[in-house]
Amino acid sequence: MGQTDKQYDGQLIDTYTMLKRLREIAVKENSVETVKAIEAEMNVIKIKLQPTELPD
């Protein structure tokens, strides 16, 4: 059985939250490349969570 949109969004939000925590650690460790990689993944999740607008 497939998952609902709410379940999918919830998983994305959980992943985003985890990445945010990992980003904080990477910043403290001054891991510049790791911070960039984490931010790139966070941006992908933000895009997935935005509502889709279809043209007329």
Buried (B, 14 or more C-beta within 10 A) or exposed (E): EEEEEEEEEEEBEEBBEEBEEBBEEBEEEEBEEBBEBBBEBBEBBEEEEEEEEEEE
